[in-house]
Amino acid sequence: MKTSIPELPSFRVSPSQLTHSAEDLIKEIRTATKQLLDTLTPRDAAFENVVLSVAKIDNDIKSKVQFLAFFQAVSPSLELRQEPSVAVSMVDTAYLELFQDEKLFALVDAVHRKCDWSQMEIEDRKFLTKLHSTFIDNGLGLKGENKKRSHEISKRLVELRIAFTENLSSDPGYAWKEEGDLEGLGAERIQALPLDPSNGQRGVPLKKTYMNAVLSSCVRSETRKEVFLQGQRIFPENIGVFKEIVILRDERARLLGFKSYGHQQARSKLMKSPQDVKTMLDELSMHLLPIARTELEALQRAKDPSGSPFYLWDFDYHHDKMLRDNHQVDHGLIAEYFPAKVTIRRMLSVFETIFGLKIENLKSIRGDHIWHPEVKAFSVLDRDSSTFLGLLYLDIYPRDGKFNHAANFNIFPSHSVPGNWISQSGIRYTSFQFKVL
């Protein structure tokens, strides 16, 4: 096992490099697939020569495509945020073709039919089941027009998914308000917001961190209402995209013999049908709704004893106010005791204790090895053996062009290969409210 840190990845890439990397990856996929199909027939098919070979192809794809997609979420460059859509679309299309290949399915299906399930390890059984289901879900069990339509839907869903994600990376815009309308937010916070010199209004970015601050702090209900409603209307172009995705998923599920997309997805879940999920939720509701109603009535009385309507944009403000007034809990004051640097170090210390890790700050990593000056890099090792496990990058503060919410990305996911374990890096980043407002 490795005890030293491997060569660090470079994040200094051009848009064209991402496209070239995608093309190289696609060539690798097709070459490996052709080699497999040229050397094996269904009669020769076994778990070792078919399933493990497909698993290697799958690992190679997933260990490299994440890096291509990553820049869409974090790059300060608009061009570099847009280009991953093209690169990922190319790879996703090639990946889809892999699971629509009749000859490859014949090999996997042969293994699925003749393998001795009782002698297989549980991990092997699970992977083979999932692999076979992926081919079936992509229409390989269908014939004629149904198969053709299923393939069309699969291709279109790839396009829609990429379009949806690309839209999310665009700027959601601002809610422009007079400074007086932001009463309660605090002078320092208000001054930190963008100013329109033509009319003196301040812009509240329609991003989660900023909107949460307004909804929990602004005294004026009308301000909270406008920010909340505008926040619900961001990325309107995704409405049509999402609608088409829902319709196509349902159509394909019915082509495959399921009652709905929900039934298709549930077959591999703990709850085996949508009805099972509904039964569980109904039972939870029976116990939780009375408690929720009691708490909502208390909030409504705190807002207005006369019983005026209580809206969604009222919840955060009056909930925080009730905590301060009735329970002396002030989240803003509490947050002052948890500065980012100390909190992160303590959080990593908890991980070290629970998982037996050693996490070290790589302070010397700068330049090409990070994508923004605020990024911090850490090495993660096994505490007892000092075996290198991976790299952790923290990119915790919001900025223009960056993914809007807390998120976790695997840049190069770890995976096993015969006789070795490939472990490179993951990234964790989130947004802290006190940094912004």
N, C-alpha and C positions, 0 to 999 in steps of 0.2 A: 504493500500500500504506500501511497505517496506521503512523504512527510514534509516536502517542500512545496511552496506555492508555484503553480505552473505559470507559463507565460501569460501575462495579463492581456485581455482583449482590448483592442483599440476602438474608440468610439469616434475617431476622426474619419468619417466616410463621406463620400459624395453621393448624391442621388443615383448617378449612373452606376456606382459600385454596388448599390443595393440590387439594381436590376441585373447586373452581371452575376452577382452571387446567387440570385434566384435562378438564372439560366443554368449556372453550373450545378446547382442542386437538382434541378429537373433532369439534367443529363445523367447525373448519378442515379436518380430514381429509375429512369428508363433503362439504363445499362444494367443495373442490378436485376430489374424485373425480367429483362430479355434473357439474361444469363440463366435465371431460374427456370424460365419457360422452355429454354432450348435444351436443358439438361434433364428435365424431369417429365414424367407422364403420371396420370392419376394412379396407374398401377404401382409406380415407384414411390408414391407420396407417403411420407411419414412425418411425424411431429418434428423430428430433428432437422430434416432437410427442407421442409416446406414452411411450417409455422415459425420456427426460429429464424429462418431466412427472411420471412415477411416482417417479423418483429424487428430484425436489424434494419430493414429498410424504413420501417415506421419510426424507429429511434433516430435514425440519421436525419429524417425529415424534421421531426419535432425538436431535435436538439439544435437545429440551425434556423428554422423558420421564425422562431421567437425573436431572434436577434434582428431579423428583417422588419418584423412588425413593431419592435420596441420603440423605434424612433418616432413613430406616429403619435406616441403618448407623451414623449418628454422633450423632444428636440426643440431648442430655441429657434431653429430655422424653419420657416414656413414651407420652403421647398422640400426640406428633408422630412417634414411631417406628412407631406402629400405623397411623396414617391413610394413609401412602403405599401400603399394601397395597390399600386401596380404590381410590385414585387410579390406581395402576399397573394394577390389574385392569381398570378401565374402559378405559384406553388400549390395553392388550393385546388386549382383546376387539374394540375398533374396528379395531385393526391386523390382527387375524385376519380380520375381515369383509372387509377390503380384498383379501386374497389368497384369498377364497372368492367373490369377485364374478365371475359368469359373463361379464358384458359386458366388464369390465376385462380378464379373461383372454383374451377373444376378440381384443381389440386387441393385447395383448402377443404372443399366439400368432401373429397375422398378421405382425407384425414379425419374429418368430423364424423363420417359414417363408420369407418372401420377401426378407429382407435379404441383401446381398452380403457374406458373412463375410470374404472375402479382402480387401475394401477397408476393413474396420473396424480401428480401433486396438485393441490387445490389451486395454486397460482396458474399452473399450466391449463387446468380445466377452465378456469375463469377467462384466461386470455383467448383460448380457442373458441369458447362460446361467444365472446364479444367480437372476435374477428369474423366468425361465420355470420353473426347477426349483422355486422356492418355491410357485408356483401348483399345480404337479403334486403336490408333497408335501402340499398341503392338499386333495387329492382332486379337483382340477378335471379330471383325465383319467379319472375314474371315472363310473359311471352307476348310477342306481337306488339300491338299498339299500346298496351298497358306498360310494357317495358320501355318503349320509346318515350312515352309520356313521363314515366318515372325519371328517366335520364334527363329529360328537359327540365323537370322540376328541380332535380338535384343541382344542375348547373346554374339555374336561375337563383336558387337559394344561396349559393356561394356568392354570386354577384350582389344580391341584396344584403347579405351579412356584411360584406366589405363596405358597401355604400352606407349602411347604417353606422358602422364604426367610424368611417371617415367623417360623416356629419357631426358625430360627437366631438371630434377634435377641432371643430371650428369654433369661433368666438361666439358665445351665446348673447353677447351684448350687455347693455346697462339699463337700469331703471333710473331715470334722471329726476332728482327731487331738489326742492329748495332746502337750504340748510335748516330752516325752522321746522321742516317736515320730519327731520331726522332727530328731533328732540329725544333724549334718553340714550342716544348712541355714544355721547361723550365728545367733547371738543377735539381731543387727540385723534379719535377714530374718524371723525368727520373730515378733519384736515388731511387725513391720509387718502381720502377718496379722490378720484379724478375730478378736476374742475373744468366746467365749460365757461371760458372767459366771456362769451357773448351774452350769457344770461345769469351767470353766477351759480348755476345749479351744480350739484354734486352727483356723480354717477356711481350707483351701487352695482358692481358686477353681478350678473345673474349666475353666480357660482355658489355652490353649497355653503362654503365657509362664510361668505359675505352675507348671503341671505339669512343664514341661521342667526348671525349677529343682529341683523335688523329685526327679525321676527321675535327674538328674545328680549330686545332692549328698547326698541322704539315705542314711545308713549302713544303716538297717534295711530289709532286703528286703521285709518284710511291709508297711511303709509305702508303698514304691514300688509294690508289687503292688496295694494297695487304690486308690491314686490313679490308677494306670494303668487298672485295670479300670473304676473309676467314670467315668474320662474317656472310655472306649470306649462307655459307655452313656448319654451325654448326648443330649438331644432324642429320646427313644424314640418320640414321636409321628411322627417322620419315617420310621420303619421301614415302616409301612403306606403312607405317601405314596410313598416311593421304590419299593416293590414294585409299586404300581399304575402308576407312571410306566413302569417297565421293561416290564410286561405290555402296557400300551396302546401304547407305542412299537413293540413287536414286532408287535402285531396290525395297526397301521396300515401298517407296512412291508410286511407280507405282502399287505394289501389293494392296495398299490401295485405289487405284483409282485416284491418283493425277497425273498430267502431269510430275511433277518433285518434288524433295525435296524442292526446292524453293517455289513451289505452296503450298506444305503442310505447310511449316512454315509461309507463308504469311497470311493464313486464319485467324490467331488470331492477326495479326499486324494491324497498322494503314493503311499501304499500303497493299491492299488485293491480289496483284499478283505481280510476278516479272516484268511484263510489267509496272505496276504503278511505281515501283521503278526506272526502266530504264527511264521512261518519266520524273520523277523528276530529275534524275541525268543529263539527256540530257539538261534539262532547266537550271540547275545550270552551266553545262559546257558552254553553250552558253554565259552566262554572265561572267564567271570566266576565261575561256581560253584566251581571248584577254589580260586580265590583267596579267595572268601568263606568256604569251609570252613576254610582254613588260618587265616584271621584269627579266625574263630569259635572254633576250637580253642585259639588263644592266649588269647582272652578267658576261655574256660572254665577253662583252667589257672590264670589269674590269679585267678579267683573261688574255685576249689576244685580243687586238684591231684588229689583223689580222684575227680573226674568227676561231681559232682552235676549235676542238670539246670540248663541255662542258659535263662532265660526272657526274654521281650521286655522286661520291666520291669527286667532286669539290665543291658541293653546300655549305656545312656547312662552309668550310674554306673561300671561297670567299664572302659568305653572311656575315659572322662575320667581315671579313676584310673591306667590304663595309660599314658596320655599324660604325666601328671604324674610317675609313678614311673620310667618307662623312657626318656622322651624330654624330660623337664623342660619340658613344655608345659602351662601353666596358663591356661586360657581366662579364668578369673575375673581373674587378674592382668593378662593382656593387655588385657582390656576396660577396665581402669583408665586405660590410655594412650589411649583413644578416647572422650573425653567427647562427648556428643551434639552440642553446639553446634559444636565444631571439626570433628567427623567429617562433619556435614552440609555445612558450608562447603566442605570439601575434596572431598566427593562432587559437589557442584554445580560446583565448579571443573573436575573431570574432564569433566563433561557440556559445560561451556563450551568446553573445549579440543577435544574430539572432534567436536562438532556445530557449532562456530563460533557459539556463543551468548553472550549477555550476560544474566546472571541477577542481578536486584537485589532486595534485601530491602525490602519495602514496610512499614516499621515503623509508619507512621502509620495503617495500616488496622486499625481496631478496631470495636467496637460491632456494628452490624447487618451489617457486611460479613464477619464471621466467625461461626461457629456455636459456638465455645468459646474461652475466654480463652487456651488453650495453642496455638491454631492460629497458624501463621506463613504470611504471604502473600508471594509473589515475582512479579515481572514477568519475562517471558522475551522477549528481543528478538534479532533477528539481529545478530551482532556488527559486520558490515561496513556494513549499510544502516540499522541501528537500527529496522528494521521490527518492529512489535509482533507477536508470535507467540501469546502466550497468558498465562494466569495459572496459577501453581502454588501450591497450598496444602499445607502439611505439618502433619499432625495425628498425631504419632508415638507418643504415650504411651497405654497402655491405660487404660480407665476403665469404670465401670458403664454398660451400655446401648450400648456401642460395639462395632462389628464386631470379632470375636475375633482375627483373624489379620492379617498384613500384606496390604495390598490397594491397588489402584489404581483410582480412579473417574474417569471423564470427566463432569464436571458439565454442561458444554455442549460437546459434541464439535465440533471444527472441521470445516467442510465447504465445498465450493465451490458458488457460484451463478454464473450467466452474468455474466462481467465482474468478479467479486469473489471474495474468500476470507473466509469467516466464521470467525474464530478468537477463542475466548473463554477457556475455562479448563479445566484438568484438576486433579485432586487426587491426591496421593500421600501415603499414611500407612502407618506400620508401627508395631510395638511393640518397644521395646528392653527387654531383660530386666533390665539393671542398674537401671532406673528402678523396677521393681516389687519385685524380691527381691534 
